[in-house]
Amino acid sequence: MISTEPPTDFISYPDPPLHRHAAVMFVDLDHFMRICINDPPEAVFGLLSDFQYVVTDLVSRFGGDLNSYQGDGVLATFWDLPGRTDSATRALRCARTILEQVHVLGSDYGDDRTPAVSVSIGLQYGEIWTSTLTSSRSFGPTLIGDAVNVAARLEKQAHTLGTKMVVGDELVQKARRESKASDLTQFVNAGPVFVRGRHTPVHVWKLRCQPSDFLKESTATRNDDVDLRW
């Protein structure tokens, strides 16, 4: 009789899931489908390269971890660090700086460009589970959890809410406990919103400023506000 069970040597078991709390950020290039239609491939790849460089550099500078690139999107996480429980504040400051730097990048591509180069960002704080699956070990850990799903869904809500950044209330409340009130003065309560795949609404806040408004602040004020010593 021949066994139909696969040899145990060929069974791939993932690493045990690691349970943590984290701030999750999802960044996505706006109008990317239209850009792919209007621009030659070389220009599209050049824009993606510049965009990924900006986001990768800033996530690292603010002590976050880049989880994955998803086409024109980027998923990143921010954990509390030894001696520092400011993951939500760092995620917010990183997101704000990404908006600012992508606005500068858009100016480099031309202020009269249609559509303009911009991004939308969704953030949430909560429980996530991480595990490195054997079949995709070379791609890094896989993240699952409500905070991951909500961050991605909130990014999609940005256009509907007329903003460039939508933040879940869980992240706002953690940031409120961590930092000065000035970190949250740029956000307004946008109430509960329903997102795909969830039966209950998510209470959210939206950024009321435009990325260009950040550039009006002095460099000295900005440097005092952001601690980049890692």
C-alpha positions as a LaTeX table, in Angstrom:
\begin{tabular}{lrrr}
\hline
Residue & $x$ (\AA) & $y$ (\AA) & $z$ (\AA) \\
\hline
Met1 & 0.00 & 0.00 & 0.00 \\
Ile2 & 1.35 & 3.44 & $-0.95$ \\
Ser3 & 0.80 & 6.22 & 1.54 \\
Thr4 & $-0.89$ & 9.35 & 0.24 \\
Glu5 & 0.54 & 11.46 & 3.07 \\
Pro6 & 3.39 & 13.78 & 2.01 \\
Pro7 & 6.75 & 13.15 & 3.61 \\
Thr8 & 7.13 & 15.18 & 6.77 \\
Asp9 & 10.37 & 16.69 & 5.41 \\
Phe10 & 8.33 & 18.51 & 2.77 \\
Ile11 & 5.73 & 20.02 & 5.11 \\
Ser12 & 6.42 & 23.73 & 5.61 \\
Tyr13 & 5.49 & 25.10 & 8.99 \\
Pro14 & 5.46 & 28.87 & 9.56 \\
Asp15 & 7.17 & 30.50 & 12.51 \\
Pro16 & 4.86 & 30.85 & 15.50 \\
Pro17 & 2.88 & 34.10 & 15.19 \\
Leu18 & 4.18 & 36.99 & 17.31 \\
His19 & 1.47 & 39.10 & 18.95 \\
Arg20 & 2.21 & 42.81 & 19.41 \\
His21 & 0.61 & 46.24 & 19.37 \\
Ala22 & 1.78 & 48.64 & 16.70 \\
Ala23 & 0.96 & 51.75 & 14.74 \\
Val24 & 0.32 & 50.77 & 11.12 \\
Met25 & 0.69 & 53.14 & 8.17 \\
Phe26 & $-0.39$ & 52.59 & 4.57 \\
Val27 & 0.79 & 55.08 & 1.93 \\
Asp28 & $-0.51$ & 55.07 & $-1.64$ \\
Leu29 & 0.25 & 57.18 & $-4.70$ \\
Asp30 & $-2.81$ & 59.05 & $-5.93$ \\
His31 & $-4.08$ & 58.71 & $-9.51$ \\
Phe32 & $-1.62$ & 55.92 & $-10.26$ \\
Met33 & $-3.77$ & 54.22 & $-12.89$ \\
Arg34 & $-4.07$ & 57.48 & $-14.81$ \\
Ile35 & $-0.34$ & 58.08 & $-14.48$ \\
Cys36 & 0.34 & 54.63 & $-15.97$ \\
Ile37 & $-1.94$ & 55.44 & $-18.90$ \\
Asn38 & $-0.63$ & 58.95 & $-19.56$ \\
Asp39 & 3.10 & 58.54 & $-18.93$ \\
Pro40 & 5.68 & 56.35 & $-20.65$ \\
Pro41 & 6.88 & 53.31 & $-18.66$ \\
Glu42 & 10.29 & 54.89 & $-17.99$ \\
Ala43 & 8.64 & 57.89 & $-16.36$ \\
Val44 & 6.31 & 55.70 & $-14.28$ \\
Phe45 & 9.19 & 53.61 & $-12.95$ \\
Gly46 & 11.17 & 56.78 & $-12.26$ \\
Leu47 & 8.28 & 58.17 & $-10.19$ \\
Leu48 & 7.88 & 54.89 & $-8.30$ \\
Ser49 & 11.59 & 54.84 & $-7.54$ \\
Asp50 & 11.53 & 58.41 & $-6.20$ \\
Phe51 & 8.39 & 57.72 & $-4.18$ \\
Gln52 & 9.78 & 54.54 & $-2.64$ \\
Tyr53 & 13.05 & 56.27 & $-1.80$ \\
Val54 & 11.24 & 59.08 & 0.05 \\
Val55 & 9.01 & 56.72 & 2.04 \\
Thr56 & 11.75 & 54.19 & 2.82 \\
Asp57 & 14.12 & 56.89 & 4.06 \\
Leu58 & 11.53 & 58.57 & 6.27 \\
Val59 & 10.17 & 55.35 & 7.77 \\
Ser60 & 13.73 & 54.45 & 8.77 \\
Arg61 & 14.45 & 57.93 & 10.17 \\
Phe62 & 11.37 & 57.79 & 12.37 \\
Gly63 & 12.26 & 54.35 & 13.72 \\
Gly64 & 9.67 & 52.37 & 11.78 \\
Asp65 & 9.84 & 49.11 & 9.86 \\
Leu66 & 9.00 & 48.89 & 6.17 \\
Asn67 & 6.95 & 45.73 & 5.71 \\
Ser68 & 6.23 & 45.67 & 1.99 \\
Tyr69 & 5.78 & 47.52 & $-1.26$ \\
Gln70 & 2.43 & 46.79 & $-2.88$ \\
Gly71 & 2.71 & 48.28 & $-6.36$ \\
Asp72 & 2.22 & 52.00 & $-5.74$ \\
Gly73 & 1.54 & 51.42 & $-2.02$ \\
Val74 & 3.77 & 50.99 & 1.02 \\
Leu75 & 2.94 & 49.26 & 4.32 \\
Ala76 & 4.98 & 50.23 & 7.39 \\
Thr77 & 4.77 & 49.62 & 11.14 \\
Phe78 & 5.96 & 51.54 & 14.19 \\
Trp79 & 6.59 & 49.70 & 17.43 \\
Asp80 & 7.32 & 51.06 & 20.87 \\
Leu81 & 11.09 & 51.08 & 21.31 \\
Pro82 & 13.13 & 50.30 & 24.43 \\
Gly83 & 12.71 & 53.28 & 26.74 \\
Arg84 & 10.28 & 54.97 & 24.30 \\
Thr85 & 6.55 & 54.39 & 24.13 \\
Asp86 & 5.86 & 56.85 & 21.33 \\
Ser87 & 5.02 & 54.64 & 18.34 \\
Ala88 & 1.81 & 56.51 & 17.47 \\
Thr89 & 3.50 & 59.91 & 17.63 \\
Arg90 & 6.35 & 58.73 & 15.40 \\
Ala91 & 3.91 & 57.28 & 12.90 \\
Leu92 & 1.97 & 60.56 & 12.71 \\
Arg93 & 5.12 & 62.64 & 12.33 \\
Cys94 & 6.47 & 60.29 & 9.68 \\
Ala95 & 3.20 & 60.48 & 7.74 \\
Arg96 & 3.17 & 64.25 & 7.90 \\
Thr97 & 6.76 & 64.44 & 6.66 \\
Ile98 & 5.98 & 62.01 & 3.81 \\
Leu99 & 3.17 & 64.32 & 2.67 \\
Glu100 & 5.54 & 67.27 & 2.79 \\
Gln101 & 8.36 & 65.55 & 0.91 \\
Val102 & 6.09 & 64.08 & $-1.75$ \\
His103 & 4.69 & 67.58 & $-2.29$ \\
Val104 & 8.26 & 68.76 & $-2.91$ \\
Leu105 & 8.78 & 65.78 & $-5.22$ \\
Gly106 & 5.67 & 66.79 & $-7.13$ \\
Ser107 & 7.10 & 70.27 & $-7.63$ \\
Asp108 & 10.21 & 68.70 & $-9.12$ \\
Tyr109 & 7.99 & 66.89 & $-11.63$ \\
Gly110 & 6.23 & 70.17 & $-12.50$ \\
Asp111 & 3.52 & 72.17 & $-10.75$ \\
Asp112 & 1.39 & 72.08 & $-13.90$ \\
Arg113 & 1.48 & 68.30 & $-14.15$ \\
Thr114 & $-1.93$ & 66.61 & $-14.51$ \\
Pro115 & $-2.58$ & 64.71 & $-12.37$ \\
Ala116 & $-0.31$ & 66.18 & $-9.69$ \\
Val117 & 2.01 & 63.88 & $-7.76$ \\
Ser118 & 0.51 & 63.27 & $-4.32$ \\
Val119 & $-0.19$ & 60.50 & $-1.82$ \\
Ser120 & $-2.94$ & 59.48 & 0.57 \\
Ile121 & $-2.21$ & 57.91 & 3.95 \\
Gly122 & $-4.20$ & 55.76 & 6.39 \\
Leu123 & $-3.07$ & 54.99 & 9.94 \\
Gln124 & $-4.39$ & 52.88 & 12.80 \\
Tyr125 & $-3.08$ & 51.48 & 16.09 \\
Gly126 & $-3.92$ & 48.09 & 17.50 \\
Glu127 & $-3.13$ & 44.40 & 17.80 \\
Ile128 & $-1.29$ & 42.70 & 14.97 \\
Trp129 & 0.22 & 39.27 & 14.49 \\
Thr130 & 3.41 & 38.67 & 12.55 \\
Ser131 & 4.86 & 35.46 & 11.18 \\
Thr132 & 7.37 & 34.58 & 8.50 \\
Leu133 & 5.80 & 31.97 & 6.22 \\
Thr134 & 8.17 & 29.41 & 4.78 \\
Ser135 & 6.87 & 29.85 & 1.24 \\
Ser136 & 7.49 & 33.62 & 1.33 \\
Arg137 & 10.41 & 33.87 & 3.73 \\
Ser138 & 12.44 & 35.98 & 1.31 \\
Phe139 & 9.70 & 38.65 & 1.34 \\
Gly140 & 9.86 & 39.20 & 5.11 \\
Pro141 & 7.19 & 38.78 & 7.78 \\
Thr142 & 3.49 & 38.67 & 6.98 \\
Leu143 & 1.26 & 40.97 & 9.04 \\
Ile144 & $-2.38$ & 40.31 & 9.89 \\
Gly145 & $-4.82$ & 42.02 & 12.21 \\
Asp146 & $-7.59$ & 44.58 & 12.31 \\
Ala147 & $-5.16$ & 47.51 & 12.52 \\
Val148 & $-3.48$ & 46.41 & 9.28 \\
Asn149 & $-6.76$ & 46.07 & 7.42 \\
Val150 & $-8.17$ & 49.33 & 8.77 \\
Ala151 & $-5.06$ & 51.36 & 7.89 \\
Ala152 & $-5.35$ & 50.22 & 4.28 \\
Arg153 & $-9.09$ & 50.92 & 4.19 \\
Leu154 & $-8.69$ & 54.39 & 5.72 \\
Glu155 & $-6.24$ & 55.37 & 3.00 \\
Lys156 & $-9.03$ & 54.65 & 0.51 \\
Gln157 & $-11.35$ & 56.96 & 2.50 \\
Ala158 & $-9.07$ & 59.98 & 2.16 \\
His159 & $-10.50$ & 61.21 & $-1.14$ \\
Thr160 & $-14.09$ & 60.83 & 0.08 \\
Leu161 & $-13.28$ & 62.82 & 3.23 \\
Gly162 & $-11.43$ & 65.51 & 1.28 \\
Thr163 & $-8.08$ & 65.01 & 2.95 \\
Lys164 & $-4.67$ & 63.40 & 2.45 \\
Met165 & $-4.53$ & 61.57 & 5.78 \\
Val166 & $-7.14$ & 59.59 & 7.72 \\
Val167 & $-6.31$ & 58.28 & 11.20 \\
Gly168 & $-8.17$ & 55.79 & 13.37 \\
Asp169 & $-9.24$ & 56.98 & 16.82 \\
Glu170 & $-7.18$ & 54.27 & 18.53 \\
Leu171 & $-3.99$ & 55.80 & 17.13 \\
Val172 & $-5.09$ & 59.34 & 17.96 \\
Gln173 & $-5.85$ & 58.40 & 21.56 \\
Lys174 & $-2.48$ & 56.69 & 21.97 \\
Ala175 & $-0.71$ & 59.71 & 20.47 \\
Arg176 & $-2.65$ & 61.95 & 22.87 \\
Arg177 & $-1.26$ & 59.95 & 25.79 \\
Glu178 & 2.26 & 60.07 & 24.38 \\
Ser179 & 2.93 & 63.60 & 23.23 \\
Lys180 & 2.13 & 67.29 & 23.28 \\
Ala181 & $-1.33$ & 68.41 & 22.21 \\
Ser182 & 0.28 & 70.31 & 19.31 \\
Asp183 & 0.83 & 67.01 & 17.50 \\
Leu184 & $-2.93$ & 66.63 & 17.06 \\
Thr185 & $-4.07$ & 70.20 & 16.41 \\
Gln186 & $-3.95$ & 69.59 & 12.64 \\
Phe187 & $-6.64$ & 66.90 & 12.86 \\
Val188 & $-10.42$ & 67.22 & 13.06 \\
Asn189 & $-12.96$ & 64.64 & 14.14 \\
Ala190 & $-14.50$ & 63.03 & 11.04 \\
Gly191 & $-16.88$ & 60.75 & 12.94 \\
Pro192 & $-17.55$ & 57.06 & 12.32 \\
Val193 & $-17.05$ & 55.59 & 8.87 \\
Phe194 & $-17.81$ & 52.12 & 7.56 \\
Val195 & $-14.99$ & 50.35 & 5.76 \\
Arg196 & $-15.17$ & 47.26 & 3.60 \\
Gly197 & $-14.94$ & 43.95 & 5.47 \\
Arg198 & $-15.94$ & 45.38 & 8.84 \\
His199 & $-19.40$ & 45.15 & 10.44 \\
Thr200 & $-18.83$ & 48.01 & 12.88 \\
Pro201 & $-17.73$ & 51.55 & 11.94 \\
Val202 & $-14.29$ & 53.00 & 12.63 \\
His203 & $-14.11$ & 56.35 & 14.39 \\
Val204 & $-11.65$ & 58.49 & 12.44 \\
Trp205 & $-9.87$ & 61.82 & 12.35 \\
Lys206 & $-8.75$ & 63.62 & 9.23 \\
Leu207 & $-5.92$ & 66.02 & 8.50 \\
Arg208 & $-7.30$ & 69.48 & 7.88 \\
Cys209 & $-4.09$ & 70.95 & 6.42 \\
Gln210 & $-2.73$ & 70.58 & 2.92 \\
Pro211 & 0.86 & 69.33 & 2.40 \\
Ser212 & 1.88 & 72.76 & 1.11 \\
Asp213 & 0.93 & 74.27 & 4.48 \\
Phe214 & 3.70 & 72.31 & 6.18 \\
Leu215 & 6.31 & 74.05 & 4.05 \\
Lys216 & 5.30 & 77.39 & 5.52 \\
Glu217 & 6.61 & 76.36 & 8.92 \\
Ser218 & 10.16 & 77.28 & 9.79 \\
Thr219 & 12.85 & 74.62 & 9.71 \\
Ala220 & 13.77 & 75.39 & 13.30 \\
Thr221 & 10.22 & 74.77 & 14.52 \\
Arg222 & 10.00 & 71.52 & 12.58 \\
Asn223 & 13.32 & 70.23 & 13.89 \\
Asp224 & 12.29 & 71.01 & 17.46 \\
Asp225 & 9.10 & 69.05 & 16.93 \\
Val226 & 10.63 & 65.88 & 15.50 \\
Asp227 & 13.16 & 63.75 & 17.33 \\
Leu228 & 15.17 & 61.74 & 14.81 \\
Arg229 & 17.81 & 60.35 & 17.16 \\
Trp230 & 17.65 & 56.58 & 16.80 \\
\hline
\end{tabular}
